[in-house]
């Protein structure tokens, strides 16, 4: 017997994984600064670049959760 809250919780987690990159990248005033620097690169640039693999990981996790959802009876 399947729990009714379990699929709903999975959908909420999937939505959060898909919204995290958008919220993280669209909050420009939060990261629009020069410090801290990483190897001489201002924070504004390396923060955005750090989201490239971060977005990939979020999408991979969301895909894995949706694929697992389709396999459930």
TIDRENTOR-319350 format. One record per atom (N, C-alpha, C): residue number from 1; x, y, z; atom name. Coordinates in Angstrom, 1 decimal, decimal comma. Layout:
BEGIN
+------+--------+--------+--------+------+
! resi !      u !      v !      w ! name !
+------+--------+--------+--------+------+
!  NUM !      X !      Y !      Z !   CA !
...
+------+--------+--------+--------+------+
//
This chain:
BEGIN
+------+--------+--------+--------+------+
! resi !      u !      v !      w ! name !
+------+--------+--------+--------+------+
!    1 !    0,8 !   -1,2 !    0,0 !    N !
!    1 !    0,0 !    0,0 !    0,0 !   CA !
!    1 !    0,9 !    1,2 !    0,0 !    C !
!    2 !    0,7 !    2,1 !   -0,9 !    N !
!    2 !    1,5 !    3,3 !   -1,0 !   CA !
!    2 !    1,0 !    4,4 !   -0,1 !    C !
!    3 !    2,0 !    5,2 !    0,5 !    N !
!    3 !    1,6 !    6,3 !    1,3 !   CA !
!    3 !    1,2 !    7,5 !    0,4 !    C !
!    4 !    0,2 !    8,2 !    0,9 !    N !
!    4 !   -0,2 !    9,3 !    0,0 !   CA !
!    4 !    0,7 !   10,5 !    0,1 !    C !
!    5 !    1,4 !   10,7 !    1,2 !    N !
!    5 !    2,3 !   11,9 !    1,3 !   CA !
!    5 !    3,6 !   11,7 !    0,6 !    C !
!    6 !    4,0 !   10,5 !    0,3 !    N !
!    6 !    5,3 !   10,2 !   -0,3 !   CA !
!    6 !    5,5 !   10,8 !   -1,7 !    C !
!    7 !    4,5 !   10,6 !   -2,6 !    N !
!    7 !    4,7 !   11,2 !   -3,9 !   CA !
!    7 !    4,6 !   12,7 !   -3,9 !    C !
!    8 !    3,8 !   13,2 !   -3,0 !    N !
!    8 !    3,7 !   14,7 !   -2,9 !   CA !
!    8 !    5,0 !   15,3 !   -2,4 !    C !
!    9 !    5,7 !   14,6 !   -1,5 !    N !
!    9 !    7,0 !   15,1 !   -1,0 !   CA !
!    9 !    8,0 !   15,0 !   -2,1 !    C !
!   10 !    7,9 !   13,9 !   -2,9 !    N !
!   10 !    8,9 !   13,8 !   -4,0 !   CA !
!   10 !    8,7 !   14,9 !   -5,0 !    C !
!   11 !    7,5 !   15,3 !   -5,3 !    N !
!   11 !    7,2 !   16,4 !   -6,2 !   CA !
!   11 !    7,7 !   17,7 !   -5,7 !    C !
!   12 !    7,6 !   17,9 !   -4,4 !    N !
!   12 !    8,1 !   19,2 !   -3,8 !   CA !
!   12 !    9,6 !   19,2 !   -3,9 !    C !
!   13 !   10,3 !   18,1 !   -3,6 !    N !
!   13 !   11,7 !   18,1 !   -3,7 !   CA !
!   13 !   12,1 !   18,3 !   -5,2 !    C !
!   14 !   11,4 !   17,7 !   -6,1 !    N !
!   14 !   11,8 !   18,0 !   -7,5 !   CA !
!   14 !   11,6 !   19,4 !   -7,9 !    C !
!   15 !   10,5 !   20,0 !   -7,4 !    N !
!   15 !   10,3 !   21,5 !   -7,7 !   CA !
!   15 !   11,4 !   22,3 !   -7,1 !    C !
!   16 !   11,8 !   22,0 !   -5,9 !    N !
!   16 !   12,9 !   22,8 !   -5,2 !   CA !
!   16 !   14,2 !   22,6 !   -6,0 !    C !
!   17 !   14,5 !   21,4 !   -6,5 !    N !
!   17 !   15,7 !   21,2 !   -7,2 !   CA !
!   17 !   15,7 !   21,9 !   -8,5 !    C !
!   18 !   14,5 !   22,1 !   -9,2 !    N !
!   18 !   14,4 !   22,8 !  -10,4 !   CA !
!   18 !   14,4 !   24,3 !  -10,2 !    C !
!   19 !   13,9 !   24,8 !   -9,1 !    N !
!   19 !   13,9 !   26,2 !   -8,8 !   CA !
!   19 !   15,2 !   26,8 !   -8,2 !    C !
!   20 !   16,0 !   25,9 !   -7,6 !    N !
!   20 !   17,2 !   26,4 !   -6,9 !   CA !
!   20 !   18,2 !   27,1 !   -7,8 !    C !
!   21 !   18,5 !   26,6 !   -9,0 !    N !
!   21 !   19,3 !   27,4 !   -9,9 !   CA !
!   21 !   18,7 !   28,7 !  -10,3 !    C !
!   22 !   17,5 !   28,8 !  -10,6 !    N !
!   22 !   16,8 !   30,0 !  -11,0 !   CA !
!   22 !   16,9 !   31,0 !   -9,9 !    C !
!   23 !   16,6 !   30,6 !   -8,7 !    N !
!   23 !   16,6 !   31,6 !   -7,6 !   CA !
!   23 !   18,1 !   32,0 !   -7,3 !    C !
!   24 !   19,0 !   31,0 !   -7,3 !    N !
!   24 !   20,4 !   31,3 !   -7,1 !   CA !
!   24 !   21,0 !   32,3 !   -8,1 !    C !
!   25 !   20,6 !   32,2 !   -9,3 !    N !
!   25 !   21,2 !   33,0 !  -10,4 !   CA !
!   25 !   20,4 !   34,3 !  -10,6 !    C !
!   26 !   19,1 !   34,4 !  -10,2 !    N !
!   26 !   18,3 !   35,6 !  -10,4 !   CA !
!   26 !   18,4 !   36,6 !   -9,3 !    C !
!   27 !   19,1 !   36,2 !   -8,2 !    N !
!   27 !   19,2 !   37,1 !   -7,0 !   CA !
!   27 !   20,5 !   37,8 !   -7,2 !    C !
!   28 !   20,6 !   38,6 !   -8,2 !    N !
!   28 !   21,9 !   39,3 !   -8,6 !   CA !
!   28 !   22,4 !   40,3 !   -7,5 !    C !
!   29 !   21,5 !   41,1 !   -6,9 !    N !
!   29 !   22,0 !   42,0 !   -5,8 !   CA !
!   29 !   22,8 !   41,3 !   -4,7 !    C !
!   30 !   22,4 !   40,0 !   -4,5 !    N !
!   30 !   23,1 !   39,3 !   -3,4 !   CA !
!   30 !   24,5 !   38,9 !   -3,8 !    C !
!   31 !   24,8 !   38,6 !   -5,0 !    N !
!   31 !   26,2 !   38,2 !   -5,4 !   CA !
!   31 !   26,9 !   39,2 !   -6,3 !    C !
!   32 !   26,4 !   40,4 !   -6,5 !    N !
!   32 !   27,0 !   41,4 !   -7,3 !   CA !
!   32 !   28,1 !   42,2 !   -6,6 !    C !
!   33 !   29,2 !   41,5 !   -6,3 !    N !
!   33 !   30,3 !   42,2 !   -5,6 !   CA !
!   33 !   31,6 !   41,6 !   -6,1 !    C !
!   34 !   32,7 !   42,3 !   -5,7 !    N !
!   34 !   34,0 !   41,8 !   -6,1 !   CA !
!   34 !   34,7 !   40,9 !   -5,1 !    C !
!   35 !   34,3 !   41,0 !   -3,9 !    N !
!   35 !   34,9 !   40,1 !   -2,9 !   CA !
!   35 !   33,9 !   39,1 !   -2,4 !    C !
!   36 !   34,3 !   37,9 !   -2,0 !    N !
!   36 !   35,7 !   37,4 !   -2,0 !   CA !
!   36 !   36,2 !   37,0 !   -3,4 !    C !
!   37 !   37,4 !   37,0 !   -3,6 !    N !
!   37 !   38,0 !   36,7 !   -4,8 !   CA !
!   37 !   38,5 !   35,2 !   -4,8 !    C !
!   38 !   38,5 !   34,6 !   -5,9 !    N !
!   38 !   39,0 !   33,2 !   -6,0 !   CA !
!   38 !   40,0 !   33,2 !   -7,1 !    C !
!   39 !   41,3 !   33,1 !   -6,8 !    N !
!   39 !   42,4 !   33,1 !   -7,7 !   CA !
!   39 !   42,3 !   34,4 !   -8,6 !    C !
!   40 !   42,0 !   35,5 !   -7,9 !    N !
!   40 !   42,0 !   36,8 !   -8,6 !   CA !
!   40 !   40,7 !   37,1 !   -9,3 !    C !
!   41 !   39,8 !   36,1 !   -9,4 !    N !
!   41 !   38,5 !   36,3 !  -10,1 !   CA !
!   41 !   37,5 !   36,9 !   -9,1 !    C !
!   42 !   36,8 !   38,0 !   -9,5 !    N !
!   42 !   35,7 !   38,5 !   -8,6 !   CA !
!   42 !   34,6 !   37,5 !   -8,3 !    C !
!   43 !   34,0 !   37,7 !   -7,2 !    N !
!   43 !   32,9 !   36,8 !   -6,8 !   CA !
!   43 !   31,8 !   36,7 !   -7,8 !    C !
!   44 !   31,4 !   37,8 !   -8,4 !    N !
!   44 !   30,4 !   37,8 !   -9,4 !   CA !
!   44 !   30,5 !   36,8 !  -10,5 !    C !
!   45 !   31,8 !   36,6 !  -11,0 !    N !
!   45 !   32,0 !   35,7 !  -12,1 !   CA !
!   45 !   32,1 !   34,3 !  -11,6 !    C !
!   46 !   32,9 !   34,0 !  -10,5 !    N !
!   46 !   33,0 !   32,6 !  -10,1 !   CA !
!   46 !   31,8 !   32,0 !   -9,5 !    C !
!   47 !   30,9 !   32,9 !   -8,9 !    N !
!   47 !   29,6 !   32,4 !   -8,4 !   CA !
!   47 !   28,8 !   31,8 !   -9,5 !    C !
!   48 !   28,7 !   32,6 !  -10,6 !    N !
!   48 !   27,9 !   32,2 !  -11,8 !   CA !
!   48 !   28,5 !   30,9 !  -12,4 !    C !
!   49 !   29,8 !   30,9 !  -12,5 !    N !
!   49 !   30,5 !   29,7 !  -13,1 !   CA !
!   49 !   30,3 !   28,5 !  -12,2 !    C !
!   50 !   30,2 !   28,6 !  -10,9 !    N !
!   50 !   30,0 !   27,5 !  -10,0 !   CA !
!   50 !   28,6 !   26,9 !  -10,2 !    C !
!   51 !   27,7 !   27,7 !  -10,7 !    N !
!   51 !   26,3 !   27,2 !  -10,9 !   CA !
!   51 !   26,2 !   26,3 !  -12,1 !    C !
!   52 !   27,2 !   26,3 !  -13,0 !    N !
!   52 !   27,2 !   25,4 !  -14,2 !   CA !
!   52 !   27,1 !   24,0 !  -13,8 !    C !
!   53 !   28,1 !   23,5 !  -13,0 !    N !
!   53 !   27,9 !   22,1 !  -12,5 !   CA !
!   53 !   26,8 !   21,9 !  -11,5 !    C !
!   54 !   26,5 !   23,0 !  -10,7 !    N !
!   54 !   25,4 !   22,9 !   -9,8 !   CA !
!   54 !   24,1 !   22,7 !  -10,4 !    C !
!   55 !   23,9 !   23,4 !  -11,6 !    N !
!   55 !   22,6 !   23,2 !  -12,3 !   CA !
!   55 !   22,5 !   21,8 !  -12,9 !    C !
!   56 !   23,7 !   21,3 !  -13,4 !    N !
!   56 !   23,7 !   19,9 !  -13,9 !   CA !
!   56 !   23,3 !   18,9 !  -12,8 !    C !
!   57 !   23,9 !   19,1 !  -11,6 !    N !
!   57 !   23,6 !   18,2 !  -10,5 !   CA !
!   57 !   22,1 !   18,3 !  -10,1 !    C !
!   58 !   21,6 !   19,5 !  -10,0 !    N !
!   58 !   20,2 !   19,7 !   -9,7 !   CA !
!   58 !   19,3 !   19,0 !  -10,7 !    C !
!   59 !   19,6 !   19,2 !  -12,0 !    N !
!   59 !   18,8 !   18,6 !  -13,0 !   CA !
!   59 !   18,9 !   17,0 !  -13,0 !    C !
!   60 !   20,1 !   16,5 !  -12,8 !    N !
!   60 !   20,3 !   15,1 !  -12,7 !   CA !
!   60 !   19,5 !   14,5 !  -11,5 !    C !
!   61 !   19,5 !   15,1 !  -10,4 !    N !
!   61 !   18,8 !   14,6 !   -9,2 !   CA !
!   61 !   17,3 !   14,7 !   -9,5 !    C !
!   62 !   16,8 !   15,8 !  -10,1 !    N !
!   62 !   15,4 !   15,9 !  -10,4 !   CA !
!   62 !   14,9 !   14,8 !  -11,4 !    C !
!   63 !   15,8 !   14,6 !  -12,4 !    N !
!   63 !   15,5 !   13,5 !  -13,4 !   CA !
!   63 !   15,4 !   12,1 !  -12,7 !    C !
!   64 !   16,4 !   11,9 !  -11,9 !    N !
!   64 !   16,4 !   10,6 !  -11,2 !   CA !
!   64 !   15,2 !   10,4 !  -10,3 !    C !
!   65 !   14,7 !   11,5 !   -9,7 !    N !
!   65 !   13,5 !   11,4 !   -8,9 !   CA !
!   65 !   12,2 !   11,2 !   -9,8 !    C !
!   66 !   12,2 !   11,8 !  -10,9 !    N !
!   66 !   11,0 !   11,6 !  -11,8 !   CA !
!   66 !   11,0 !   10,3 !  -12,4 !    C !
!   67 !   12,2 !    9,8 !  -12,8 !    N !
!   67 !   12,3 !    8,5 !  -13,4 !   CA !
!   67 !   11,9 !    7,4 !  -12,3 !    C !
!   68 !   12,3 !    7,6 !  -11,1 !    N !
!   68 !   11,9 !    6,7 !  -10,0 !   CA !
!   68 !   10,4 !    6,7 !   -9,8 !    C !
!   69 !    9,8 !    7,9 !  -10,0 !    N !
!   69 !    8,4 !    8,0 !   -9,8 !   CA !
!   69 !    7,6 !    7,3 !  -10,9 !    C !
!   70 !    8,1 !    7,2 !  -12,1 !    N !
!   70 !    7,4 !    6,5 !  -13,2 !   CA !
!   70 !    7,5 !    5,0 !  -13,0 !    C !
!   71 !    8,6 !    4,5 !  -12,3 !    N !
!   71 !    8,8 !    3,1 !  -12,1 !   CA !
!   71 !    7,9 !    2,6 !  -11,0 !    C !
!   72 !    7,4 !    3,4 !  -10,1 !    N !
!   72 !    6,5 !    3,0 !   -9,0 !   CA !
!   72 !    5,2 !    2,6 !   -9,6 !    C !
!   73 !    4,6 !    1,5 !   -9,0 !    N !
!   73 !    3,3 !    1,1 !   -9,5 !   CA !
!   73 !    2,2 !    2,0 !   -9,0 !    C !
+------+--------+--------+--------+------+
//
